[in-house]
Amino acid sequence: MKQTALNFLYKYGALLVILFVLLYFSYAVPYFFTYDNLTDILRSISIVAIVAIGVTFSLIVDGFDLSVGSTVSLTTVLTASLMVWYEQPLAIVIFAALLAGAMIGLLNAFLIVKVGIPDLLATLSMLYVIGGVQKTYTQGYSVYNKMPLPDGTTAPGVLSPSFLWLGQGKLFGV
């Protein structure tokens, strides 16, 4: 009996904790279990969920990638800067971001498979290298519409409304 209960908790413990938290906050905070709040929660975790799906592939082959956060950061500032600083069309921006992410992944794979560096060490070092590249590229600034540039002028472009819809829009009313 004790072993069965432990197996149940091992399999479903995380779900039970999530259910408990949802029930607690639904009771304790009157506005928690509302459509608007649930939409905000789902929207805020959507990017993390997409990245987690990608990380799952490295976990499947018994590896681990610590550089995903820096990769997301670099591709994010790359997309924003291509639109705001260089006024590039959305198709080129998305292609450039996917290409940059793929190149970083290939470099990680090369370091791990061909050079023989352990995956944790290779991706940990890439985390810092990519973070440094991102901070150097942006000079530590955020990229936003009509931002001031170092030469005193204003950035000519804006973030595409179509691009912003990807992260802020609604699909089928949700």
Backbone bond lengths (Angstrom), bond angles and torsions (degrees), N, CA, C in turn:
res aa  C-N    CA-C-N  psi(-1)  N-CA   C-N-CA  omega(-1)  CA-C   N-CA-C  phi
1 M - - - 1.450 - - 1.531 111.10 -
2 K 1.339 115.53 -45.13 1.463 120.31 -179.55 1.533 110.60 -63.01
3 Q 1.326 117.34 -41.48 1.465 121.73 -179.90 1.533 110.67 -65.20
4 T 1.325 117.58 -38.12 1.462 121.62 178.72 1.525 110.41 -64.36
5 A 1.318 117.30 -42.88 1.465 121.47 178.38 1.524 110.79 -64.29
6 L 1.319 117.39 -41.20 1.470 120.59 178.15 1.521 111.02 -65.39
7 N 1.321 117.30 -40.68 1.465 120.49 177.03 1.522 110.93 -62.52
8 F 1.329 116.45 -41.28 1.463 120.97 178.22 1.527 110.46 -61.88
9 L 1.330 117.20 -46.93 1.465 120.96 178.89 1.521 111.64 -64.39
10 Y 1.326 116.62 -37.25 1.463 120.10 178.85 1.525 110.43 -63.68
11 K 1.326 116.30 -42.32 1.466 120.38 -177.72 1.527 112.43 -76.09
12 Y 1.326 116.86 -41.30 1.459 120.51 -169.81 1.522 113.82 -118.06
13 G 1.312 118.06 9.01 1.459 121.13 -177.65 1.517 113.58 -59.88
14 A 1.315 117.29 -44.51 1.469 120.52 -179.38 1.524 110.64 -63.43
15 L 1.322 117.00 -41.32 1.464 120.06 178.38 1.528 111.43 -65.49
16 L 1.316 116.25 -37.83 1.465 119.65 177.55 1.524 111.44 -64.96
17 V 1.318 117.11 -39.57 1.471 120.64 177.73 1.524 109.93 -64.55
18 I 1.328 117.42 -44.01 1.470 120.72 178.29 1.524 110.23 -61.41
19 L 1.316 117.09 -44.65 1.464 121.34 178.47 1.528 110.70 -61.39
20 F 1.325 117.17 -42.67 1.462 121.07 177.81 1.528 110.97 -61.44
21 V 1.331 117.04 -45.13 1.471 120.88 -179.83 1.525 110.16 -62.71
22 L 1.337 117.38 -44.15 1.466 120.55 178.26 1.526 111.21 -60.52
23 L 1.323 116.69 -45.90 1.465 120.05 179.78 1.527 111.50 -64.62
24 Y 1.330 116.69 -42.18 1.461 120.23 -179.73 1.530 111.29 -61.87
25 F 1.340 116.48 -50.83 1.459 118.79 -177.10 1.522 111.98 -70.89
26 S 1.311 117.97 -28.61 1.465 120.16 174.75 1.522 110.61 -64.33
27 Y 1.311 116.24 -35.68 1.463 120.87 178.37 1.534 111.32 -79.96
28 A 1.321 117.89 -44.20 1.466 122.16 -173.18 1.528 113.05 -76.24
29 V 1.328 117.70 -32.59 1.466 121.59 -177.09 1.529 107.99 -119.48
30 P 1.320 118.12 112.88 1.467 119.76 -173.46 1.532 114.33 -62.40
31 Y 1.311 117.96 -26.32 1.464 120.24 -177.08 1.522 112.98 -97.44
32 F 1.309 117.52 6.10 1.465 120.05 -176.36 1.519 111.94 -68.01
33 F 1.309 117.42 -49.25 1.462 120.96 -174.18 1.531 110.32 -92.49
34 T 1.343 115.73 53.39 1.465 121.10 176.72 1.519 108.92 -112.30
35 Y 1.306 115.25 161.99 1.461 120.98 -179.35 1.528 111.06 -58.66
36 D 1.328 117.03 -46.89 1.469 120.40 -177.56 1.524 111.88 -62.67
37 N 1.317 117.53 -42.73 1.461 120.30 -179.30 1.523 111.12 -68.08
38 L 1.328 116.90 -43.70 1.467 119.21 178.79 1.525 111.09 -63.63
39 T 1.331 117.22 -37.07 1.463 120.75 175.77 1.520 110.69 -62.66
40 D 1.331 117.25 -43.42 1.470 120.76 177.81 1.522 111.61 -62.09
41 I 1.322 116.68 -41.96 1.467 120.33 179.43 1.522 110.44 -63.16
42 L 1.329 116.69 -47.94 1.468 120.13 -179.64 1.524 111.60 -63.70
43 R 1.334 116.90 -38.78 1.461 120.07 179.14 1.528 110.85 -66.15
44 S 1.325 116.67 -37.85 1.464 119.26 -177.57 1.523 112.51 -72.67
45 I 1.322 118.17 -27.17 1.464 119.65 -179.99 1.521 112.99 -95.26
46 S 1.325 117.85 -3.70 1.467 119.38 -174.68 1.528 112.22 -63.29
47 I 1.311 118.45 -43.57 1.462 120.93 -179.76 1.522 110.32 -65.56
48 V 1.322 116.70 -43.51 1.465 120.28 178.61 1.523 110.29 -61.79
49 A 1.322 116.70 -38.81 1.468 120.06 179.61 1.522 111.36 -65.19
50 I 1.324 117.15 -40.58 1.468 120.40 178.67 1.526 110.19 -64.35
51 V 1.324 116.92 -43.95 1.467 120.63 177.81 1.527 110.18 -64.31
52 A 1.320 116.91 -39.53 1.471 120.46 179.59 1.525 111.52 -62.76
53 I 1.318 117.11 -35.66 1.469 119.97 176.44 1.523 109.63 -62.09
54 G 1.332 116.77 -42.38 1.461 120.12 177.50 1.516 112.71 -64.29
55 V 1.324 116.78 -41.03 1.465 120.93 179.61 1.523 110.56 -65.36
56 T 1.313 116.61 -29.31 1.465 120.78 179.68 1.525 111.38 -56.92
57 F 1.327 117.04 -36.21 1.464 119.69 -179.53 1.527 111.93 -64.20
58 S 1.328 117.14 -38.80 1.467 117.85 177.04 1.528 110.97 -71.14
59 L 1.316 117.24 -32.56 1.467 119.95 177.40 1.526 111.60 -68.93
60 I 1.326 116.87 -33.02 1.468 120.83 179.84 1.522 110.97 -60.41
61 V 1.326 116.73 -36.76 1.469 120.53 -179.08 1.530 111.30 -93.83
62 D 1.335 115.79 21.34 1.460 122.92 176.17 1.527 112.69 64.58
63 G 1.312 115.91 36.53 1.457 121.03 176.49 1.521 109.41 -121.66
64 F 1.315 115.76 179.23 1.457 119.94 177.41 1.515 108.40 -149.75
65 D 1.326 116.70 136.32 1.454 121.75 -177.86 1.523 109.31 -115.52
66 L 1.321 115.98 109.38 1.458 121.08 178.76 1.528 112.73 -86.82
67 S 1.326 117.69 -8.19 1.460 120.68 -174.18 1.523 113.63 -91.62
68 V 1.330 118.90 4.22 1.461 119.67 -175.21 1.526 112.16 -63.78
69 G 1.314 118.45 -38.48 1.457 120.44 179.91 1.518 112.35 -62.21
70 S 1.320 116.79 -44.61 1.464 120.59 178.01 1.523 111.22 -68.14
71 T 1.321 116.66 -34.76 1.466 120.10 177.89 1.523 110.15 -64.87
72 V 1.320 116.87 -44.38 1.465 120.57 176.97 1.525 109.92 -61.87
73 S 1.320 117.33 -42.65 1.460 121.50 179.70 1.528 111.44 -61.43
74 L 1.329 116.40 -46.14 1.464 119.80 -179.73 1.523 111.47 -64.89
75 T 1.318 117.82 -45.39 1.468 119.18 -179.44 1.526 111.14 -67.32
76 T 1.319 117.22 -30.20 1.463 120.27 177.08 1.524 111.11 -66.56
77 V 1.329 117.58 -48.79 1.469 118.66 179.63 1.525 110.97 -69.93
78 L 1.325 117.60 -28.41 1.459 120.02 175.87 1.525 110.23 -64.45
79 T 1.329 117.31 -47.21 1.463 119.59 179.42 1.524 111.10 -63.29
80 A 1.324 116.65 -45.10 1.463 119.57 -179.25 1.521 111.36 -63.69
81 S 1.323 117.45 -43.70 1.469 119.64 -177.64 1.523 111.87 -68.97
82 L 1.321 117.43 -35.70 1.463 118.79 177.79 1.524 111.15 -63.52
83 M 1.321 117.01 -34.79 1.468 119.60 177.86 1.521 111.96 -78.72
84 V 1.331 116.99 -46.07 1.462 120.67 -172.34 1.523 112.06 -81.47
85 W 1.322 118.24 -43.98 1.462 120.60 -176.53 1.524 113.03 -85.33
86 Y 1.333 116.47 -35.81 1.468 119.66 -171.30 1.522 113.80 -116.32
87 E 1.319 118.78 0.43 1.466 124.96 176.49 1.532 113.34 51.46
88 Q 1.310 116.43 45.04 1.465 121.04 179.93 1.530 110.53 -84.09
89 P 1.343 116.94 149.62 1.467 119.76 178.29 1.528 111.53 -69.02
90 L 1.315 115.24 158.33 1.460 121.96 -173.90 1.524 112.60 -59.09
91 A 1.315 118.05 -39.27 1.470 120.66 -178.72 1.527 111.09 -61.61
92 I 1.322 117.27 -43.10 1.469 121.03 179.17 1.529 110.08 -67.25
93 V 1.322 116.58 -39.71 1.463 121.39 -179.52 1.528 110.69 -61.99
94 I 1.320 116.74 -47.56 1.469 120.37 -179.55 1.522 110.41 -65.92
95 F 1.332 117.10 -41.43 1.467 120.02 177.97 1.527 110.82 -61.76
96 A 1.329 117.21 -43.10 1.470 120.80 -179.88 1.526 111.13 -63.43
97 A 1.324 117.31 -40.57 1.469 120.46 179.34 1.523 110.77 -65.62
98 L 1.332 117.00 -44.75 1.466 120.21 178.39 1.522 111.01 -63.61
99 L 1.325 116.65 -40.05 1.463 120.83 178.53 1.530 110.84 -64.76
100 A 1.321 117.10 -43.78 1.473 120.33 179.03 1.525 110.71 -62.34
101 G 1.325 117.41 -44.90 1.462 120.68 178.04 1.518 112.14 -62.33
102 A 1.336 116.17 -40.96 1.469 120.19 178.92 1.527 111.05 -66.33
103 M 1.325 117.26 -39.53 1.469 120.30 179.53 1.532 110.80 -65.41
104 I 1.318 116.65 -39.32 1.464 119.55 177.31 1.525 109.81 -64.70
105 G 1.319 116.79 -42.52 1.461 120.62 177.13 1.515 112.14 -61.84
106 L 1.334 116.52 -41.14 1.467 120.04 177.73 1.523 111.54 -65.81
107 L 1.320 116.84 -38.57 1.465 119.96 177.51 1.532 110.42 -64.80
108 N 1.331 116.58 -42.41 1.469 119.70 174.97 1.524 110.75 -58.97
109 A 1.326 116.46 -46.56 1.469 120.54 -179.59 1.518 111.03 -61.79
110 F 1.331 117.32 -40.86 1.465 121.16 178.75 1.531 110.59 -61.62
111 L 1.335 116.05 -46.64 1.468 119.98 -179.58 1.529 111.68 -62.14
112 I 1.314 116.58 -37.27 1.466 120.35 -176.78 1.522 111.70 -80.50
113 V 1.333 116.76 -48.55 1.469 120.55 -172.37 1.524 112.19 -82.88
114 K 1.311 117.81 -49.24 1.469 120.62 -174.41 1.524 113.15 -85.74
115 V 1.325 117.16 -44.16 1.461 120.02 -178.46 1.530 110.56 -79.90
116 G 1.330 116.65 -29.66 1.458 120.32 176.52 1.515 115.26 90.13
117 I 1.317 117.09 17.74 1.462 120.66 177.55 1.536 108.04 -76.75
118 P 1.322 118.89 134.95 1.471 119.97 177.47 1.532 111.48 -56.73
119 D 1.326 116.20 143.95 1.460 120.56 -172.68 1.528 113.72 -57.79
120 L 1.314 118.20 -40.52 1.463 119.77 179.25 1.523 111.65 -64.17
121 L 1.309 117.23 -41.61 1.462 121.18 -179.61 1.528 111.25 -69.42
122 A 1.328 116.68 -44.19 1.467 120.37 -179.09 1.524 111.06 -63.64
123 T 1.330 116.45 -46.66 1.462 118.26 -177.32 1.525 112.31 -75.23
124 L 1.329 117.52 -28.12 1.464 119.97 174.42 1.524 110.14 -65.35
125 S 1.328 116.63 -43.93 1.465 119.20 178.45 1.528 110.69 -66.65
126 M 1.335 117.21 -38.22 1.463 119.88 177.75 1.526 111.20 -66.15
127 L 1.324 117.68 -32.57 1.456 121.49 176.02 1.526 109.66 -54.94
128 Y 1.333 116.38 -47.55 1.465 120.27 -178.76 1.523 112.39 -73.98
129 V 1.315 117.66 -37.86 1.470 120.43 178.78 1.525 110.18 -64.27
130 I 1.330 116.73 -48.13 1.463 120.51 -178.90 1.524 110.33 -65.51
131 G 1.329 117.14 -40.36 1.464 120.17 176.39 1.517 111.66 -60.34
132 G 1.325 116.94 -40.38 1.463 120.89 177.02 1.515 112.38 -66.14
133 V 1.321 116.66 -41.18 1.474 120.51 177.38 1.525 109.72 -61.51
134 Q 1.321 116.41 -44.67 1.466 120.76 -179.62 1.524 110.98 -62.32
135 K 1.320 117.49 -45.26 1.464 119.97 -178.83 1.527 111.59 -69.49
136 T 1.330 116.84 -34.79 1.458 120.02 176.98 1.523 110.58 -68.09
137 Y 1.324 116.30 -43.10 1.468 121.63 -178.73 1.521 111.40 -61.01
138 T 1.332 116.63 -42.00 1.469 120.08 -178.08 1.523 112.60 -94.68
139 Q 1.316 117.35 -2.82 1.460 123.58 -174.97 1.533 110.99 56.64
140 G 1.330 115.71 28.67 1.454 121.50 177.49 1.514 115.13 82.82
141 Y 1.333 117.84 1.37 1.460 121.08 -178.45 1.521 111.38 -94.94
142 S 1.329 116.01 155.99 1.458 121.32 169.74 1.521 108.00 -78.61
143 V 1.324 116.15 151.95 1.467 121.14 177.73 1.520 107.40 -104.19
144 Y 1.347 116.36 124.73 1.461 120.37 -178.80 1.520 109.52 -149.44
145 N 1.332 115.84 167.75 1.460 122.12 -177.78 1.525 111.62 -56.42
146 K 1.310 115.30 135.55 1.471 122.98 174.46 1.522 113.06 53.49
147 M 1.319 116.28 35.49 1.464 120.48 -179.40 1.528 110.27 -72.69
148 P 1.337 117.50 150.07 1.458 119.50 174.95 1.529 110.06 -72.17
149 L 1.309 115.60 139.14 1.461 121.68 178.59 1.527 109.61 -97.96
150 P 1.346 117.93 162.04 1.469 120.45 -178.18 1.529 114.10 -57.24
151 D 1.342 117.62 -27.73 1.467 119.38 -179.26 1.527 112.82 -83.85
152 G 1.343 117.73 4.64 1.457 121.34 177.18 1.517 114.35 95.19
153 T 1.316 118.10 -11.67 1.457 120.69 178.46 1.534 109.88 -84.06
154 T 1.307 114.35 175.74 1.463 120.67 178.27 1.520 108.79 -104.66
155 A 1.313 116.96 142.37 1.466 121.32 178.68 1.526 109.02 -59.20
156 P 1.330 117.21 134.44 1.462 120.24 -172.91 1.525 115.15 -75.95
157 G 1.311 118.27 -27.04 1.463 120.38 -172.06 1.516 113.34 -100.75
158 V 1.316 114.10 178.08 1.461 121.86 176.39 1.524 108.57 -135.33
159 L 1.315 115.71 160.26 1.460 120.23 174.12 1.526 107.91 -69.46
160 S 1.302 116.34 128.83 1.456 122.26 -176.82 1.527 111.25 -61.34
161 P 1.345 117.40 132.87 1.471 119.40 176.26 1.535 112.29 -57.93
162 S 1.323 116.79 -34.22 1.469 119.97 177.54 1.521 110.59 -64.84
163 F 1.319 116.43 -38.94 1.461 121.00 178.56 1.527 110.61 -68.03
164 L 1.318 116.41 -42.94 1.462 120.08 179.24 1.523 110.90 -64.07
165 W 1.343 116.84 -32.61 1.463 120.08 179.14 1.524 110.90 -61.76
166 L 1.343 117.13 -32.08 1.464 119.75 179.79 1.523 111.76 -56.95
167 G 1.310 117.13 -36.25 1.459 120.21 -178.12 1.510 114.69 -102.38
168 Q 1.343 116.65 -15.84 1.457 118.81 -175.02 1.518 113.62 -121.84
169 G 1.323 116.96 -12.53 1.455 120.62 -174.49 1.508 113.55 -78.88
170 K 1.320 114.01 176.56 1.462 121.14 178.67 1.522 108.71 -116.61
171 L 1.308 115.09 142.53 1.455 121.81 177.81 1.520 107.36 -121.69
172 F 1.313 116.54 120.92 1.464 122.34 -177.13 1.524 111.37 57.95
173 G 1.340 116.17 37.50 1.457 120.90 177.20 1.511 115.72 79.17
174 V 1.320 116.78 1.78 1.468 119.74 -179.04 1.507 109.13 -113.91
